[in-house]
Amino acid sequence: MSLWGGRFAEETDRLMREFSSSIQIDSKMWAVDLKVSTAHTRMLAAQGILSAADGEKIVAGLEEIGAEIASGKWKFNPEAEDIHGEIEGRLFEKIGDAAKRMHTARSRNDQVVTDTRLYLKEHVEVLIDGIKELQQDLLLHAESHRETLLPGMTHLQHAQPVSLAHHLLAYFWMFQRDSARLQESLPRILSLPLGAAALAGTGFPLDRQRVARDLQFLEVAPNSLDAVSDRDFVIEFLANASICMMHLSRLCEELILWSAPEFAFIELGDAVTTGSSIMPQKKNPDAAELIRGRVGRVYGALMGSLTMMKALPLSYNRDMQEDKVHLFSGLETVTASVKLMSLMFKNIQWKTDNMAQALRGDFSNATDLADDLVEKGKTFREAHHIVGQLVQWCIKNGKILEDLSVEDLKAGGDPAFDKISAAKLAHKTVMAARRSEGGTSPEAVQLQLEKAKKVL
């Protein structure tokens, strides 16, 4: 059954049909398309635009089609133009002329974007749940490692000791922001376009508020031109997904480095690693590398969607058919990546002795000596210079700060150093001294853990 053939005297060229077909992409939306058509039909019948009998036939036919698709009894024609026309054609085969009335007072323009919004809403909720599971995994590990020492770095150089828990919680808060951005986007996703028709609305007495309630949209799109031509919600999602993928890639990079023998801070389990076809000893962090590599897919989807919309005049243009190519790619990639990251944290072993050993002799306790001199009356800039000279003295004399005697401290640094100064140099003491809110001391981390649990 042709949806638009009356105006045309000749068939569309096969190349054009193949190029314009979107069935391979938008067939993913069959379930939401059935929901949208059912809500639209019930509204038309309630408004007297359709007879009750036709409304019942259409709804029953749509339910049968849903069962057929779910069971595999009916498969889409791979040469069909799109899922929307394919379902309408199947409905005509089942119930006859009543199917031709289902499309009253709507266009594919408002139908398609309504489907897309509903599909995205459902999958954003799945993604948020996946992020929460990952956060719970991070919390579980953090709770066990409040006092586990880890080199804290800036510029990938040892800076100050932190706890492993503190480090993991940094990623917890990154993912919390990702979850919040996704949650905050839902009201903008759930603005109902259906009823805008092609671009200008319709003369039929629609009840758009009813459809919004039935489909659990939060508002009716206020402008029909904007309703059919807006893809901000796709771009916003892909921007949010890109930020989430960036966070995942940062964590992946650290897991990759930490699993290398030069670090040896972790070992990833067999479930999330692979071997080599030639080197028998290899155990590669492929899960982390694949997530890191797939960041480009989501960034590309974001740039593709932005470019698709660049300079498009109102209202709908066929360019927008590409929105689902970008959206589904980004959505599927970020959702799978979050799940895989969660799986890695269910298959990780921390080599805490190696973490602590990596701190020995790294001078990451130097700031505490400077702070000690400040407490003894020197300005921080004076103290910074003195401790810098002490570090240089240690390097020249083959010594490390945590092993220095009081006499060494005085000889290489300043006469003001004393037993209190020397007692501050153990890395665990340095970590425990960072008691400020949000700091890395076990007490501060415990408060952070409690806050993190509350936000989940």
ChimeraX attribute file (.defattr): number of C-alpha atoms within 10 A of each C-alpha:
attribute: neighborCount
match mode: 1-to-1
recipient: residues
	/A:1	12
	/A:2	9
	/A:3	12
	/A:4	7
	/A:5	11
	/A:6	7
	/A:7	6
	/A:8	8
	/A:9	7
	/A:10	7
	/A:11	8
	/A:12	10
	/A:13	9
	/A:14	10
	/A:15	9
	/A:16	9
	/A:17	14
	/A:18	13
	/A:19	10
	/A:20	14
	/A:21	18
	/A:22	20
	/A:23	20
	/A:24	16
	/A:25	16
	/A:26	21
	/A:27	17
	/A:28	14
	/A:29	18
	/A:30	20
	/A:31	15
	/A:32	19
	/A:33	25
	/A:34	20
	/A:35	19
	/A:36	21
	/A:37	21
	/A:38	24
	/A:39	18
	/A:40	30
	/A:41	26
	/A:42	21
	/A:43	21
	/A:44	25
	/A:45	17
	/A:46	16
	/A:47	15
	/A:48	14
	/A:49	17
	/A:50	19
	/A:51	15
	/A:52	16
	/A:53	10
	/A:54	18
	/A:55	25
	/A:56	17
	/A:57	19
	/A:58	27
	/A:59	22
	/A:60	15
	/A:61	20
	/A:62	24
	/A:63	14
	/A:64	14
	/A:65	22
	/A:66	19
	/A:67	13
	/A:68	13
	/A:69	14
	/A:70	13
	/A:71	10
	/A:72	10
	/A:73	9
	/A:74	13
	/A:75	11
	/A:76	16
	/A:77	12
	/A:78	15
	/A:79	14
	/A:80	17
	/A:81	18
	/A:82	20
	/A:83	24
	/A:84	21
	/A:85	16
	/A:86	23
	/A:87	20
	/A:88	23
	/A:89	17
	/A:90	18
	/A:91	24
	/A:92	17
	/A:93	13
	/A:94	17
	/A:95	16
	/A:96	13
	/A:97	12
	/A:98	18
	/A:99	22
	/A:100	16
	/A:101	16
	/A:102	23
	/A:103	17
	/A:104	15
	/A:105	20
	/A:106	19
	/A:107	18
	/A:108	16
	/A:109	22
	/A:110	25
	/A:111	24
	/A:112	22
	/A:113	23
	/A:114	26
	/A:115	25
	/A:116	23
	/A:117	22
	/A:118	24
	/A:119	19
	/A:120	23
	/A:121	21
	/A:122	12
	/A:123	14
	/A:124	22
	/A:125	15
	/A:126	13
	/A:127	22
	/A:128	21
	/A:129	16
	/A:130	21
	/A:131	23
	/A:132	19
	/A:133	17
	/A:134	24
	/A:135	23
	/A:136	17
	/A:137	19
	/A:138	21
	/A:139	20
	/A:140	16
	/A:141	18
	/A:142	23
	/A:143	17
	/A:144	11
	/A:145	20
	/A:146	22
	/A:147	21
	/A:148	21
	/A:149	24
	/A:150	27
	/A:151	24
	/A:152	18
	/A:153	13
	/A:154	9
	/A:155	6
	/A:156	8
	/A:157	11
	/A:158	17
	/A:159	18
	/A:160	21
	/A:161	26
	/A:162	26
	/A:163	26
	/A:164	24
	/A:165	28
	/A:166	29
	/A:167	18
	/A:168	20
	/A:169	22
	/A:170	13
	/A:171	18
	/A:172	23
	/A:173	14
	/A:174	17
	/A:175	23
	/A:176	20
	/A:177	15
	/A:178	21
	/A:179	23
	/A:180	13
	/A:181	19
	/A:182	20
	/A:183	14
	/A:184	11
	/A:185	17
	/A:186	20
	/A:187	13
	/A:188	17
	/A:189	25
	/A:190	22
	/A:191	21
	/A:192	30
	/A:193	31
	/A:194	30
	/A:195	29
	/A:196	26
	/A:197	22
	/A:198	22
	/A:199	22
	/A:200	15
	/A:201	19
	/A:202	16
	/A:203	7
	/A:204	14
	/A:205	12
	/A:206	20
	/A:207	14
	/A:208	19
	/A:209	16
	/A:210	17
	/A:211	23
	/A:212	22
	/A:213	14
	/A:214	16
	/A:215	19
	/A:216	13
	/A:217	24
	/A:218	16
	/A:219	17
	/A:220	21
	/A:221	21
	/A:222	12
	/A:223	13
	/A:224	21
	/A:225	20
	/A:226	17
	/A:227	28
	/A:228	31
	/A:229	22
	/A:230	17
	/A:231	20
	/A:232	14
	/A:233	20
	/A:234	25
	/A:235	21
	/A:236	19
	/A:237	22
	/A:238	27
	/A:239	20
	/A:240	22
	/A:241	28
	/A:242	23
	/A:243	20
	/A:244	25
	/A:245	28
	/A:246	19
	/A:247	17
	/A:248	22
	/A:249	22
	/A:250	14
	/A:251	18
	/A:252	23
	/A:253	14
	/A:254	11
	/A:255	20
	/A:256	21
	/A:257	16
	/A:258	19
	/A:259	20
	/A:260	15
	/A:261	10
	/A:262	9
	/A:263	14
	/A:264	17
	/A:265	21
	/A:266	20
	/A:267	20
	/A:268	24
	/A:269	17
	/A:270	14
	/A:271	12
	/A:272	20
	/A:273	18
	/A:274	14
	/A:275	14
	/A:276	10
	/A:277	7
	/A:278	7
	/A:279	8
	/A:280	8
	/A:281	8
	/A:282	12
	/A:283	18
	/A:284	18
	/A:285	23
	/A:286	16
	/A:287	21
	/A:288	25
	/A:289	16
	/A:290	14
	/A:291	24
	/A:292	21
	/A:293	12
	/A:294	17
	/A:295	23
	/A:296	15
	/A:297	17
	/A:298	28
	/A:299	19
	/A:300	17
	/A:301	26
	/A:302	25
	/A:303	15
	/A:304	18
	/A:305	23
	/A:306	19
	/A:307	11
	/A:308	17
	/A:309	19
	/A:310	9
	/A:311	7
	/A:312	13
	/A:313	9
	/A:314	12
	/A:315	16
	/A:316	19
	/A:317	13
	/A:318	8
	/A:319	10
	/A:320	19
	/A:321	18
	/A:322	15
	/A:323	20
	/A:324	20
	/A:325	17
	/A:326	24
	/A:327	23
	/A:328	21
	/A:329	17
	/A:330	27
	/A:331	22
	/A:332	13
	/A:333	18
	/A:334	25
	/A:335	20
	/A:336	14
	/A:337	24
	/A:338	24
	/A:339	16
	/A:340	19
	/A:341	23
	/A:342	20
	/A:343	18
	/A:344	24
	/A:345	17
	/A:346	18
	/A:347	15
	/A:348	17
	/A:349	14
	/A:350	18
	/A:351	15
	/A:352	17
	/A:353	13
	/A:354	15
	/A:355	21
	/A:356	17
	/A:357	13
	/A:358	18
	/A:359	20
	/A:360	17
	/A:361	16
	/A:362	18
	/A:363	19
	/A:364	22
	/A:365	25
	/A:366	22
	/A:367	18
	/A:368	21
	/A:369	25
	/A:370	23
	/A:371	18
	/A:372	21
	/A:373	22
	/A:374	16
	/A:375	12
	/A:376	12
	/A:377	11
	/A:378	15
	/A:379	13
	/A:380	15
	/A:381	10
	/A:382	13
	/A:383	23
	/A:384	19
	/A:385	13
	/A:386	18
	/A:387	22
	/A:388	16
	/A:389	15
	/A:390	22
	/A:391	19
	/A:392	15
	/A:393	18
	/A:394	20
	/A:395	13
	/A:396	9
	/A:397	10
	/A:398	9
	/A:399	15
	/A:400	15
	/A:401	23
	/A:402	19
	/A:403	13
	/A:404	15
	/A:405	15
	/A:406	17
	/A:407	15
	/A:408	18
	/A:409	23
	/A:410	15
	/A:411	13
	/A:412	18
	/A:413	22
	/A:414	17
	/A:415	11
	/A:416	14
	/A:417	19
	/A:418	15
	/A:419	11
	/A:420	11
	/A:421	18
	/A:422	21
	/A:423	13
	/A:424	18
	/A:425	21
	/A:426	15
	/A:427	23
	/A:428	19
	/A:429	15
	/A:430	22
	/A:431	23
	/A:432	19
	/A:433	16
	/A:434	18
	/A:435	14
	/A:436	11
	/A:437	12
	/A:438	15
	/A:439	19
	/A:440	26
	/A:441	24
	/A:442	22
	/A:443	19
	/A:444	18
	/A:445	26
	/A:446	18
	/A:447	13
	/A:448	19
	/A:449	20
	/A:450	11
	/A:451	11
	/A:452	17
	/A:453	11
	/A:454	8
	/A:455	8
	/A:456	10
